Amino acid sequence: MNEMINIVLCSDDNYAQHVAVTIASIMTNVKTNEKISFFIINDNISVDKIKKLEKTVLNFNAEINFINAPEEKFSNVYLSGHVSRAAYFRLALPDILPEYVYKVIYLDVDLLVLDDIKELWQYDLKQFPIAAVEDYGIMASHRLCKQKQQAIGLPVGEKYFNSGVLIIDLNKWRQE
Protein backbone atom coordinates (compact mmCIF):
# COMPACT_ATOMS: atom_id res chain seq x y z
CA MET A 1 0.00 0.00 0.00
CA ASN A 2 1.29 3.44 -0.92
CA GLU A 3 1.80 6.15 1.67
CA MET A 4 -0.36 9.27 1.45
CA ILE A 5 1.52 12.26 0.01
CA ASN A 6 0.41 15.44 1.81
CA ILE A 7 0.61 18.69 -0.12
CA VAL A 8 -0.16 22.11 1.35
CA LEU A 9 -1.22 25.15 -0.66
CA CYS A 10 -2.21 28.49 0.90
CA SER A 11 -4.55 30.87 -0.87
CA ASP A 12 -7.02 33.67 -0.65
CA ASP A 13 -9.88 34.18 -3.10
CA ASN A 14 -7.68 36.07 -5.58
CA TYR A 15 -5.33 33.11 -6.12
CA ALA A 16 -7.81 30.21 -5.89
CA GLN A 17 -7.70 29.61 -9.66
CA HIS A 18 -3.92 29.20 -9.39
CA VAL A 19 -4.47 26.49 -6.79
CA ALA A 20 -6.49 24.54 -9.37
CA VAL A 21 -3.70 24.84 -11.94
CA THR A 22 -1.05 23.72 -9.45
CA ILE A 23 -3.19 20.75 -8.39
CA ALA A 24 -3.82 19.75 -12.01
CA SER A 25 -0.10 19.97 -12.81
CA ILE A 26 0.73 17.72 -9.85
CA MET A 27 -1.91 15.13 -10.64
CA THR A 28 -1.16 15.08 -14.36
CA ASN A 29 2.43 14.11 -13.61
CA VAL A 30 1.85 11.41 -10.99
CA LYS A 31 3.42 8.34 -12.60
CA THR A 32 2.17 5.70 -10.20
CA ASN A 33 -1.05 5.21 -8.31
CA GLU A 34 0.04 7.54 -5.48
CA LYS A 35 -2.52 8.75 -2.99
CA ILE A 36 -2.44 12.54 -2.78
CA SER A 37 -4.06 14.59 -0.05
CA PHE A 38 -4.22 18.34 -0.57
CA PHE A 39 -4.53 20.68 2.40
CA ILE A 40 -5.69 24.14 1.35
CA ILE A 41 -5.16 26.82 3.97
CA ASN A 42 -8.17 28.93 3.14
CA ASP A 43 -8.10 32.69 3.56
CA ASN A 44 -11.68 33.55 2.59
CA ILE A 45 -11.94 31.62 -0.68
CA SER A 46 -15.49 31.97 -1.99
CA VAL A 47 -17.88 29.03 -1.78
CA ASP A 48 -18.10 28.94 -5.58
CA LYS A 49 -14.33 28.64 -5.96
CA ILE A 50 -14.15 26.00 -3.21
CA LYS A 51 -16.69 23.91 -5.13
CA LYS A 52 -14.60 24.28 -8.30
CA LEU A 53 -11.45 23.22 -6.45
CA GLU A 54 -13.25 20.19 -5.01
CA LYS A 55 -14.39 19.24 -8.52
CA THR A 56 -10.83 19.60 -9.85
CA VAL A 57 -9.47 17.27 -7.20
CA LEU A 58 -12.27 14.72 -7.67
CA ASN A 59 -11.45 14.57 -11.38
CA PHE A 60 -8.01 13.29 -10.37
CA ASN A 61 -9.09 10.88 -7.63
CA ALA A 62 -7.29 12.74 -4.86
CA GLU A 63 -8.61 14.24 -1.66
CA ILE A 64 -8.85 17.86 -0.61
CA ASN A 65 -9.12 19.36 2.86
CA PHE A 66 -9.88 23.01 3.49
CA ILE A 67 -8.56 24.49 6.70
CA ASN A 68 -9.59 28.02 7.57
CA ALA A 69 -6.70 30.39 8.07
CA PRO A 70 -6.05 31.43 11.64
CA GLU A 71 -7.72 34.81 11.98
CA GLU A 72 -5.82 35.79 15.13
CA LYS A 73 -2.40 35.25 13.53
CA PHE A 74 -0.91 37.35 10.77
CA SER A 75 -3.36 40.23 11.13
CA ASN A 76 -0.57 42.80 11.25
CA VAL A 77 1.93 41.62 8.63
CA TYR A 78 3.58 43.31 5.67
CA LEU A 79 1.41 43.05 2.55
CA SER A 80 2.10 44.13 -1.01
CA GLY A 81 0.83 43.49 -4.54
CA HIS A 82 2.28 39.99 -4.59
CA VAL A 83 2.51 39.20 -0.86
CA SER A 84 -0.84 38.40 0.73
CA ARG A 85 -1.64 37.11 4.22
CA ALA A 86 -1.67 33.62 2.72
CA ALA A 87 2.07 33.90 2.06
CA TYR A 88 2.68 33.81 5.82
CA PHE A 89 0.57 30.75 6.65
CA ARG A 90 3.43 28.33 5.94
CA LEU A 91 5.03 29.67 9.12
CA ALA A 92 2.21 28.22 11.21
CA LEU A 93 1.73 24.86 9.49
CA PRO A 94 2.68 22.79 12.57
CA ASP A 95 -0.12 24.55 14.47
CA ILE A 96 -2.67 24.69 11.65
CA LEU A 97 -2.47 21.12 10.34
CA PRO A 98 -3.88 18.13 12.23
CA GLU A 99 -1.45 16.28 14.52
CA TYR A 100 -1.68 13.11 12.40
CA VAL A 101 -0.08 14.95 9.49
CA TYR A 102 3.62 14.42 10.16
CA LYS A 103 5.13 15.45 6.82
CA VAL A 104 4.09 17.77 3.99
CA ILE A 105 5.27 19.32 0.79
CA TYR A 106 4.46 23.01 0.84
CA LEU A 107 4.08 24.67 -2.58
CA ASP A 108 3.37 28.24 -3.58
CA VAL A 109 0.34 28.41 -5.84
CA ASP A 110 2.10 30.24 -8.67
CA LEU A 111 4.01 27.24 -9.95
CA LEU A 112 3.63 24.18 -12.12
CA VAL A 113 4.86 20.73 -11.16
CA LEU A 114 6.32 19.05 -14.23
CA ASP A 115 7.49 15.75 -12.76
CA ASP A 116 6.23 13.15 -10.31
CA ILE A 117 5.78 14.78 -6.88
CA LYS A 118 6.79 11.47 -5.29
CA GLU A 119 10.45 12.36 -5.94
CA LEU A 120 10.16 15.32 -3.56
CA TRP A 121 8.16 13.28 -1.07
CA GLN A 122 10.91 10.64 -0.86
CA TYR A 123 13.68 13.17 -0.22
CA ASP A 124 15.57 12.29 2.99
CA LEU A 125 15.43 15.24 5.40
CA LYS A 126 18.19 13.71 7.58
CA GLN A 127 16.66 14.85 10.88
CA PHE A 128 16.15 18.45 9.68
CA PRO A 129 12.70 20.04 10.02
CA ILE A 130 12.69 21.44 6.47
CA ALA A 131 14.37 21.05 3.11
CA ALA A 132 14.60 24.09 0.87
CA VAL A 133 16.62 25.25 -2.12
CA GLU A 134 18.99 28.19 -2.00
CA ASP A 135 17.60 31.10 -3.99
CA TYR A 136 20.44 31.69 -6.42
CA GLY A 137 18.51 34.49 -8.13
CA ILE A 138 18.68 36.52 -4.93
CA MET A 139 22.22 35.47 -4.01
CA ALA A 140 23.64 36.25 -7.46
CA SER A 141 22.23 39.77 -7.54
CA HIS A 142 24.12 42.44 -5.61
CA ARG A 143 21.01 44.66 -5.67
CA LEU A 144 18.68 41.93 -4.36
CA CYS A 145 21.16 40.80 -1.67
CA LYS A 146 21.43 44.39 -0.49
CA GLN A 147 17.64 44.69 -0.52
CA LYS A 148 17.26 41.52 1.60
CA GLN A 149 19.97 42.78 3.95
CA GLN A 150 18.04 46.02 4.46
CA ALA A 151 14.55 44.50 4.54
CA ILE A 152 15.11 41.47 6.79
CA GLY A 153 18.57 41.99 8.23
CA LEU A 154 20.17 39.17 6.22
CA PRO A 155 23.90 39.45 6.94
CA VAL A 156 26.23 39.84 3.97
CA GLY A 157 27.36 36.45 2.71
CA GLU A 158 24.54 34.53 4.39
CA LYS A 159 22.40 32.23 2.29
CA TYR A 160 18.79 32.92 1.40
CA PHE A 161 16.38 30.14 0.45
CA ASN A 162 13.29 30.06 -1.70
CA SER A 163 10.31 29.31 0.53
CA GLY A 164 7.98 28.47 -2.37
CA VAL A 165 8.88 24.77 -2.35
CA LEU A 166 9.50 23.17 1.04
CA ILE A 167 9.53 19.63 2.37
CA ILE A 168 8.57 19.80 6.02
CA ASP A 169 8.89 17.25 8.80
CA LEU A 170 6.09 18.60 10.97
CA ASN A 171 6.90 16.33 13.90
CA LYS A 172 10.47 17.61 14.02
CA TRP A 173 9.33 21.22 13.66
CA ARG A 174 6.78 20.73 16.45
CA GLN A 175 9.47 19.26 18.70
CA GLU A 176 11.90 22.11 18.09
N, C-alpha and C positions, 0 to 999 in steps of 0.2 A: 504494500500500500504506500502511495506517495504521501509525503509530508505536505501540509498546507503551506503555501507561500503567501505571506502577509505583505500587502503593499498599502502604504499610506499616501494619500493625496490630500492637500488642504486647499480649500477654495471658498470664495464668496460667490455671490450670484453672477458677478461680472465675468468670472473665469470658469464657470460651470461647463460651458461648451468645450473648453480646453481639456477638462477632466475626461470627457467622453472620447476625445481624440487620443489622449494618452492611454486610456484603458483599451481602446480598439487596437492601438499599435502594440501594446503588450500581448493581448490575446491573439492577435494575428500571427505573432512570431513564436508562440509557445509550440515547441517541436514535439513534446510528448504529452501525455494526458495529465499534466500537472493540475493540481487543485489550487486555484487562486482565490484569495479572499481580499477584497478591497475595503479599506477603512477610509471613509471620506470625512475629514474634519470639516464640518459644515458651519460656515459663517453666514447664515441667512440666505441660503440658496432657496429659490422659490419652489413651491410645491410642483409646479409644472416642470421645471428643470430636474427636480429630483426624480419624478416619474420617468423622464426621458433617460436619465442616467441608469435607473433600474432596468429599463428596457434594453439599453445597450449591453449591460452586464449579462442579462438573461440570454441575449442572443449568443453569447459566448460561453454559456454554461459555467459561469463563475458566481461568486456571491459578493454582495455589496452590503456594507454596514455604514450607516450615517451616524456620526457622533457630533452632537452640537458643540460648537466651540465654547470654551469657558468664558462666560461674559465678564467675570470678575478680573481675569488676567488680561493683560495686553490692552487695557483701555487707554493707556497713556503712552503709546509708543510712536516712534517716528514713522510717518507715512508719506509716500510720494506717489507719483504717477504710476510707478511699477512696483512699489512696495506697499502691500495692503496688510491688514491685521493678520490675514491668513499666512503670510510669510513667517510670522513669529511662532505659529502653533507647533512647529517641529520641536521647539525648545521645551515643550511641556508634554511630549508624547508619553513618557513613562507615567505621568499622572492622568492623562486623558484616556489612554487605551486600557482595555480590561486587563486584569492581572494575568489571565491565562495566555495573553499574547506576549511571548518572550523574545521574539525577534521580528523585525520588519525591514522592508526596503522602503525608504522615504524617497519620493520623487516630486520635483516641482511639476506643475501642470503645463508648463510651456515647452515640453520636450516630447520627442518620439522615441520609442524603444524599437530598435531595428534588429534585435537578436533575441534569443531565448532568455527570459528573465531568470531562469533557473541558474545560469552561470553566475549571476550576482548573488543569488540566494545561497549558493554553495561556497562562497568565498569564506575562507577561514579568518575569523577576527582575532585569533590568537590572544584571547583574554582581554582585548580592548573593547570598550563600550561602543565605539563607532569606527567605521571605515569610510574614508572620504578621499577625494583626489585633489592634489594640489592644484590651485587655480593658476596655471602658467600665464594666462592672459593678464592677470593682475600683476604677477611677479615679474613679468618681462617688461612691463611698462613703468618707466620712471614716474610718469605723471600719476598713474593709478596707484602705485605704491605710496607715493607721497600723499595722495588723497586718503587712502586707508589709514596711513599713519596719523593724519590730522583728524579724521572722522572717528576712528575707533581706538586710537592709541597704539596701533600695531608698530612695534619697534622695527627700526631699519634692519633688514636682513632676515627677519622672521618670516616664516612661511604662512601663507593664507590658503585656505581650502575652499572649494566650491561646495556649498551646502545644498545644492539642488539634487544631488544623488548621494544618498547615505545608506549604509547598511548599519543597522542599530541592534545591538544586544540589549534589549530593554531590561532584562534581569540584572545585568552588570551595571547599567546606568542607574537602576533603582538602588542597587547596593552602594554605589559610590556617591 
